[in-house]
Amino acid sequence: MAIWTRSIPTLEQMAEASKNTAVETMGIEYVEIGDDYVIGRIPVDERTVQPFGILHGGSSVVLAETLGSMAANYCLRKENQIAVGLDINANHIRSVTSGWVYGTARPVHIGGTTQVWEIKLENEEGKLTCISRLTMAVIDRG
């Protein structure tokens, strides 16, 4: 069963909403939308690595929050609401030095005032690189 409340989001809508933001600057792309998930990816390149040449932990967190936040905003119950990040954590499991890292965001809880999302990041071989949990606050648009 689909979690999307008003309409099924499209990859084009998500990309358009991310123009001229950190998402675009870091090369994050939306790849797939399912009934209860969003998949995106981030390149491991000069924009996203730390000085030792591995994907920066902060880059992983940006990907996780991007996917969870974007998905959360398509699950809102009322037109005048937005979902904003309240808390995020990340456990970095495996380093990545090249290629792409893929993230899949799935809801743990979709409520009227908060949402909780789990985002699993994997390398191109499908090995877990990071797992993140994102809590979103649902607020009235100001």
N, CA, C and O of each residue as an XYZ file, in Angstrom:
568
protein
N       0.834     -1.185      0.000
C       0.000      0.000      0.000
C       0.884      1.256      0.000
O       1.863      1.343      0.741
N       0.526      2.198     -0.824
C       1.331      3.416     -0.963
C       1.175      4.330      0.250
O       0.088      4.451      0.814
N       2.267      4.967      0.639
C       2.272      5.880      1.787
C       2.015      7.328      1.380
O       1.768      8.177      2.237
N       2.070      7.609      0.104
C       1.974      8.990     -0.385
C       0.542      9.484     -0.208
O      -0.400      8.795     -0.600
N       0.365     10.672      0.378
C      -0.962     11.122      0.761
C      -1.750     11.831     -0.335
O      -2.934     11.545     -0.514
N      -1.141     12.726     -1.054
C      -1.905     13.483     -2.044
C      -1.676     12.982     -3.472
O      -2.616     12.898     -4.262
N      -0.464     12.661     -3.788
C      -0.149     12.127     -5.113
C       1.193     11.415     -5.023
O       2.007     11.705     -4.147
N       1.407     10.492     -5.930
C       2.688      9.796     -5.964
C       3.728     10.777     -6.495
O       3.561     11.328     -7.583
N       4.795     10.999     -5.739
C       5.824     11.934     -6.216
C       6.536     11.378     -7.445
O       6.540     10.171     -7.685
N       7.132     12.271     -8.210
C       7.915     11.845     -9.368
C       9.374     12.230     -9.154
O       9.688     13.128     -8.372
N      10.249     11.539     -9.857
C      11.672     11.865     -9.806
C      11.910     13.296    -10.289
O      12.770     14.001     -9.761
N      11.148     13.716    -11.288
C      11.295     15.065    -11.835
C      10.909     16.123    -10.802
O      11.588     17.143    -10.688
N       9.834     15.897    -10.051
C       9.425     16.844     -9.013
C      10.510     16.979     -7.950
O      10.834     18.084     -7.515
N      11.062     15.849     -7.543
C      12.100     15.880     -6.512
C      13.349     16.602     -7.012
O      13.942     17.396     -6.282
N      13.742     16.331     -8.237
C      14.919     16.999     -8.806
C      14.690     18.497     -8.928
O      15.587     19.287     -8.636
N      13.510     18.889     -9.350
C      13.189     20.313     -9.491
C      13.235     21.011     -8.135
O      13.752     22.123     -8.030
N      12.701     20.371     -7.100
C      12.692     20.955     -5.761
C      14.102     21.085     -5.192
O      14.327     21.878     -4.277
N      15.049     20.320     -5.719
C      16.417     20.298     -5.197
C      17.375     21.200     -5.965
O      18.556     21.274     -5.628
N      16.883     21.884     -6.990
C      17.747     22.777     -7.761
C      18.271     23.907     -6.887
O      17.555     24.435     -6.036
N      19.530     24.269     -7.111
C      20.190     25.370     -6.402
C      20.239     25.134     -4.891
O      20.095     26.067     -4.101
N      20.444     23.880     -4.505
C      20.567     23.528     -3.088
C      21.824     22.681     -2.898
O      22.517     22.354     -3.861
N      22.105     22.335     -1.651
C      23.229     21.439     -1.358
C      23.064     20.113     -2.090
O      24.053     19.501     -2.493
N      21.843     19.673     -2.261
C      21.565     18.409     -2.948
C      22.158     18.434     -4.352
O      22.872     17.513     -4.747
N      21.866     19.476     -5.092
C      22.381     19.601     -6.457
C      23.898     19.792     -6.443
O      24.605     19.190     -7.252
N      24.395     20.618     -5.539
C      25.834     20.898     -5.459
C      26.641     19.630     -5.211
O      27.734     19.466     -5.753
N      26.097     18.734     -4.389
C      26.821     17.505     -4.045
C      26.587     16.381     -5.050
O      27.161     15.301     -4.904
N      25.766     16.608     -6.054
C      25.546     15.608     -7.093
C      24.561     14.514     -6.722
O      24.541     13.461     -7.359
N      23.745     14.746     -5.703
C      22.754     13.744     -5.298
C      21.672     13.643     -6.359
O      21.189     14.651     -6.875
N      21.300     12.414     -6.674
C      20.266     12.146     -7.671
C      19.198     11.242     -7.072
O      19.500     10.352     -6.278
N      17.948     11.477     -7.458
C      16.841     10.594     -7.085
C      16.735      9.526     -8.160
O      16.733      9.835     -9.352
N      16.649      8.276     -7.742
C      16.746      7.160     -8.676
C      15.434      6.401     -8.840
O      15.086      5.999     -9.950
N      14.703      6.201     -7.744
C      13.502      5.355     -7.807
C      12.550      5.719     -6.679
O      12.966      6.066     -5.573
N      11.257      5.630     -6.989
C      10.205      5.830     -5.993
C       9.297      4.613     -6.035
O       8.816      4.222     -7.098
N       9.066      4.017     -4.869
C       8.152      2.880     -4.772
C       6.960      3.238     -3.913
O       6.782      4.397     -3.538
N       6.149      2.254     -3.601
C       4.970      2.503     -2.772
C       5.323      3.018     -1.383
O       4.561      3.783     -0.792
N       6.480      2.603     -0.855
C       6.836      2.999      0.512
C       8.325      3.309      0.660
O       8.891      3.115      1.737
N       8.951      3.777     -0.385
C      10.376      4.094     -0.305
C      10.790      5.091     -1.373
O      10.108      5.287     -2.380
N      11.943      5.720     -1.113
C      12.622      6.574     -2.096
C      14.083      6.141     -2.115
O      14.698      5.954     -1.065
N      14.631      5.983     -3.312
C      16.049      5.648     -3.477
C      16.743      6.804     -4.181
O      16.232      7.366     -5.150
N      17.911      7.140     -3.671
C      18.746      8.161     -4.305
C      20.196      7.725     -4.222
O      20.522      6.704     -3.617
N      21.060      8.515     -4.839
C      22.481      8.168     -4.816
C      23.325      9.427     -4.754
O      22.895     10.517     -5.131
N      24.551      9.234     -4.261
C      25.527     10.312     -4.172
C      26.838      9.815     -4.769
O      27.239      8.681     -4.508
N      27.520     10.649     -5.572
C      28.810     10.223     -6.109
C      29.895     10.326     -5.050
O      29.845     11.186     -4.171
N      30.865      9.449     -5.145
C      32.044      9.551     -4.288
C      33.101     10.240     -5.140
O      33.804      9.596     -5.919
N      33.203     11.557     -4.984
C      34.133     12.358     -5.781
C      34.626     13.539     -4.959
O      34.413     13.588     -3.748
N      35.280     14.484     -5.611
C      35.908     15.603     -4.901
C      34.903     16.446     -4.107
O      35.301     17.149     -3.178
N      33.626     16.391     -4.448
C      32.614     17.162     -3.719
C      32.198     16.498     -2.412
O      31.663     17.156     -1.520
N      32.444     15.193     -2.299
C      31.831     14.438     -1.207
C      32.803     13.679     -0.318
O      32.389     13.077      0.673
N      34.090     13.697     -0.657
C      35.061     12.936      0.144
C      35.739     13.820      1.183
O      35.712     15.047      1.092
N      36.344     13.172      2.169
C      37.144     13.883      3.161
C      38.619     13.771      2.766
O      38.929     13.110      1.774
N      39.533     14.393      3.509
C      40.936     14.451      3.079
C      41.623     13.102      2.846
O      42.633     13.052      2.143
N      41.107     12.014      3.411
C      41.722     10.703      3.199
C      41.176      9.990      1.966
O      41.535      8.842      1.702
N      40.309     10.667      1.208
C      39.800     10.106     -0.041
C      38.615      9.167      0.115
O      38.249      8.475     -0.835
N      38.010      9.132      1.297
C      36.818      8.295      1.479
C      35.590      9.192      1.646
O      35.701     10.359      2.021
N      34.434      8.628      1.363
C      33.199      9.391      1.471
C      33.096     10.005      2.867
O      33.189      9.301      3.873
N      32.908     11.284      2.916
C      32.791     12.018      4.172
C      31.528     11.562      4.901
O      30.476     11.396      4.283
N      31.633     11.362      6.203
C      30.463     10.970      6.989
C      29.334     11.972      6.863
O      28.161     11.599      6.836
N      29.691     13.247      6.787
C      28.677     14.272      6.610
C      27.957     14.157      5.276
O      26.772     14.474      5.180
N      28.661     13.708      4.254
C      28.022     13.494      2.948
C      26.992     12.378      3.041
O      25.913     12.467      2.455
N      27.331     11.331      3.779
C      26.365     10.244      3.989
C      25.120     10.764      4.697
O      23.999     10.393      4.351
N      25.324     11.621      5.687
C      24.200     12.178      6.434
C      23.365     13.108      5.544
O      22.139     13.125      5.643
N      24.023     13.871      4.684
C      23.274     14.728      3.758
C      22.395     13.876      2.845
O      21.236     14.220      2.614
N      22.929     12.773      2.325
C      22.121     11.886      1.484
C      20.948     11.324      2.285
O      19.813     11.325      1.808
N      21.217     10.849      3.491
C      20.154     10.263      4.316
C      19.056     11.283      4.609
O      17.872     10.992      4.446
N      19.454     12.477      5.040
C      18.436     13.485      5.372
C      17.693     13.959      4.128
O      16.497     14.243      4.194
N      18.375     14.044      3.019
C      17.724     14.441      1.768
C      16.616     13.460      1.409
O      15.496     13.873      1.109
N      16.917     12.171      1.437
C      15.928     11.167      1.033
C      14.765     11.097      2.015
O      13.603     11.073      1.610
N      15.083     11.064      3.316
C      14.019     10.986      4.311
C      13.154     12.233      4.327
O      11.932     12.145      4.443
N      13.779     13.386      4.212
C      13.040     14.644      4.236
C      12.156     14.796      3.004
O      10.999     15.205      3.106
N      12.699     14.470      1.859
C      11.909     14.588      0.642
C      10.699     13.655      0.713
O       9.580     14.057      0.396
N      10.928     12.421      1.129
C       9.827     11.466      1.246
C       8.794     11.939      2.267
O       7.591     11.857      2.021
N       9.263     12.431      3.407
C       8.357     12.872      4.468
C       7.383     13.936      3.979
O       6.214     13.941      4.364
N       7.862     14.822      3.144
C       7.007     15.910      2.690
C       5.940     15.469      1.690
O       5.031     16.239      1.380
N       6.039     14.263      1.192
C       4.986     13.720      0.336
C       4.017     12.842      1.129
O       3.128     12.215      0.552
N       4.191     12.799      2.451
C       3.328     11.990      3.321
C       2.536     12.850      4.301
O       1.997     12.333      5.279
N       2.460     14.122      4.056
C       1.773     15.027      4.977
C       0.263     14.942      4.811
O      -0.240     14.707      3.712
N      -0.445     15.134      5.903
C      -1.899     14.988      5.907
C      -2.633     16.257      5.483
O      -3.745     16.191      4.957
N      -2.004     17.422      5.716
C      -2.663     18.694      5.436
C      -1.832     19.530      4.470
O      -0.602     19.466      4.473
N      -2.517     20.309      3.650
C      -1.871     21.144      2.636
C      -0.920     22.186      3.230
O       0.094     22.507      2.610
N      -1.224     22.719      4.413
C      -0.446     23.827      4.968
C       0.707     23.361      5.852
O       1.243     24.154      6.626
N       1.094     22.101      5.753
C       2.161     21.568      6.591
C       3.450     21.361      5.803
O       3.442     21.188      4.584
N       4.569     21.386      6.548
C       5.851     20.954      6.009
C       6.503     20.048      7.056
O       6.196     20.135      8.245
N       7.388     19.197      6.607
C       8.150     18.341      7.513
C       9.593     18.807      7.491
O      10.191     18.959      6.425
N      10.156     19.035      8.685
C      11.527     19.521      8.811
C      12.301     18.601      9.746
O      11.733     17.998     10.657
N      13.594     18.503      9.509
C      14.432     17.636     10.323
C      14.463     18.058     11.778
O      14.656     19.233     12.090
N      14.274     17.092     12.669
C      14.324     17.332     14.107
C      15.543     16.657     14.721
O      16.176     17.204     15.625
N      15.870     15.462     14.224
C      17.016     14.712     14.753
C      17.462     13.711     13.695
O      16.643     13.137     12.977
N      18.758     13.516     13.615
C      19.288     12.483     12.721
C      20.502     11.854     13.387
O      21.296     12.534     14.037
N      20.631     10.551     13.214
C      21.861      9.887     13.641
C      22.320      8.983     12.509
O      21.548      8.638     11.615
N      23.572      8.611     12.563
C      24.126      7.766     11.506
C      25.233      6.907     12.091
O      26.083      7.383     12.843
N      25.205      5.639     11.732
C      26.295      4.731     12.066
C      27.004      4.397     10.767
O      26.412      3.840      9.843
N      28.286      4.748     10.712
C      29.087      4.505      9.511
C      29.705      3.114      9.642
O      30.471      2.846     10.568
N      29.364      2.243      8.708
C      29.721      0.828      8.780
C      30.947      0.486      7.937
O      31.815     -0.274      8.368
N      31.011      1.046      6.751
C      32.060      0.674      5.787
C      32.440      1.901      4.969
O      31.565      2.674      4.580
N      33.714      2.090      4.704
C      34.158      3.238      3.910
C      33.983      2.953      2.418
O      33.928      1.803      1.983
N      33.899      4.039      1.653
C      33.762      3.960      0.196
C      34.731      4.962     -0.405
O      34.802      6.107      0.041
N      35.487      4.531     -1.426
C      36.497      5.402     -2.041
C      36.183      5.804     -3.483
O      36.848      6.679     -4.038
N      35.183      5.180     -4.089
C      34.857      5.522     -5.474
C      33.444      5.042     -5.805
O      32.822      4.298     -5.046
N      32.964      5.489     -6.956
C      31.660      5.036     -7.440
C      30.512      5.836     -6.845
O      30.612      7.047     -6.645
N      29.429      5.137     -6.567
C      28.208      5.736     -6.042
C      27.808      5.036     -4.757
O      28.075      3.849     -4.569
N      27.171      5.779     -3.887
C      26.528      5.212     -2.707
C      25.031      5.448     -2.877
O      24.593      6.562     -3.167
N      24.255      4.380     -2.691
C      22.806      4.414     -2.855
C      22.134      4.402     -1.495
O      22.544      3.670     -0.594
N      21.098      5.218     -1.355
C      20.349      5.256     -0.105
C      18.893      4.917     -0.352
O      18.311      5.322     -1.358
N      18.311      4.171      0.571
C      16.893      3.836      0.511
C      16.230      4.302      1.801
O      16.592      3.862      2.892
N      15.260      5.193      1.663
C      14.523      5.723      2.812
C      13.165      5.031      2.891
O      12.414      4.985      1.916
N      12.868      4.493      4.075
C      11.569      3.867      4.346
C      11.033      4.380      5.678
O      11.803      4.617      6.609
N       9.710      4.553      5.773
C       9.153      5.058      7.024
C       9.126      3.994      8.116
O       8.888      2.813      7.861
N       9.377      4.450      9.337
C       9.178      3.635     10.531
C       7.864      4.060     11.176
O       7.121      3.235     11.707
N       7.586      5.381     11.119
C       6.378      5.950     11.712
C       5.989      7.190     10.926
O       6.821      8.068     10.701
N       4.743      7.270     10.510
C       4.231      8.476      9.849
C       3.048      8.961     10.678
O       1.943      8.427     10.579
N       3.297      9.983     11.498
C       2.258     10.531     12.362
C       1.875     11.934     11.949
O       2.406     12.484     10.984
N       0.952     12.500     12.689
C       0.473     13.840     12.395
C       1.423     14.939     12.830
O       1.391     16.038     12.277
N       2.280     14.656     13.829
C       3.214     15.685     14.312
C       4.674     15.289     14.154
O       5.552     16.151     14.152
N       4.942     14.002     14.021
C       6.314     13.535     13.788
C       6.301     12.381     12.798
O       5.301     11.684     12.624
N       7.435     12.210     12.166
C       7.676     11.047     11.316
C       9.073     10.526     11.646
O       9.963     11.299     12.000
N       9.259      9.214     11.527
C      10.568      8.611     11.722
C      10.883      7.789     10.476
O      10.060      6.995     10.020
N      12.078      7.987      9.934
C      12.516      7.319      8.712
C      13.824      6.589      8.964
O      14.692      7.080      9.687
N      13.960      5.409      8.362
C      15.223      4.673      8.377
C      15.801      4.742      6.980
O      15.113      4.478      5.994
N      17.069      5.099      6.905
C      17.736      5.216      5.613
C      18.971      4.323      5.627
O      19.877      4.506      6.441
N      18.994      3.355      4.715
C      20.139      2.458      4.586
C      20.942      2.873      3.366
O      20.399      3.010      2.270
N      22.240      3.072      3.565
C      23.145      3.414      2.472
C      24.001      2.205      2.136
O      24.500      1.513      3.023
N      24.164      1.961      0.833
C      24.937      0.820      0.355
C      25.861      1.239     -0.768
O      25.577      2.181     -1.507
N      26.989      0.517     -0.888
C      27.888      0.765     -2.010
C      27.338      0.075     -3.253
O      26.269     -0.534     -3.212
N      28.070      0.172     -4.351
C      27.591     -0.401     -5.616
C      27.496     -1.924     -5.580
O      26.812     -2.516     -6.415
N      28.170     -2.565     -4.630
C      28.102     -4.021     -4.482
C      26.949     -4.433     -3.563
O      26.758     -5.622     -3.309
N      26.183     -3.463     -3.064
C      25.058     -3.752     -2.190
C      25.451     -3.973     -0.732
O      24.646     -4.468      0.057
N      26.684     -3.610     -0.368
C      27.132     -3.756      1.019
C      26.771     -2.504      1.807
O      26.953     -1.381      1.337
N      26.257     -2.716      3.013
C      25.845     -1.615      3.873
C      27.044     -0.736      4.226
O      28.072     -1.229      4.690
N      26.898      0.571      4.001
C      27.960      1.517      4.347
C      27.569      2.413      5.518
O      28.433      2.883      6.258
N      26.280      2.648      5.685
C      25.801      3.536      6.743
C      24.325      3.255      6.977
O      23.581      2.963      6.040
N      23.914      3.345      8.221
C      22.484      3.277      8.530
C      22.125      4.493      9.358
O      22.836      4.854     10.296
N      21.021      5.117      9.006
C      20.635      6.375      9.629
C      19.165      6.340     10.023
O      18.346      5.678      9.386
N      18.854      7.066     11.083
C      17.463      7.251     11.498
C      17.209      8.744     11.582
O      17.959      9.488     12.214
N      16.132      9.166     10.928
C      15.779     10.571     10.819
C      14.406     10.801     11.430
O      13.439     10.130     11.069
N      14.325     11.748     12.353
C      13.033     12.156     12.915
C      12.667     13.514     12.322
O      13.465     14.451     12.331
N      11.456     13.594     11.815
C      10.958     14.812     11.200
C       9.855     15.405     12.069
O       9.011     14.680     12.595
N       9.868     16.717     12.215
C       8.789     17.430     12.870
C       7.832     17.925     11.797
O       8.260     18.513     10.804
N       6.551     17.692     11.990
C       5.527     18.190     11.054
C       4.989     19.486     11.647
O       4.413     19.497     12.735
N       5.186     20.580     10.910
C       4.797     21.897     11.411
C       3.918     22.609     10.369
O       3.885     22.235      9.196
N       3.220     23.628     10.830
C       2.452     24.456      9.913
C       3.403     25.354      9.129
O       4.374     25.884      9.669
N       3.102     25.509      7.857
C       3.922     26.378      7.000
C       3.758     27.813      7.474
O       2.636     28.303      7.605
N       4.873     28.489      7.732
C       4.818     29.826      8.318
C       4.698     30.944      7.344
O       4.645     32.107      7.743
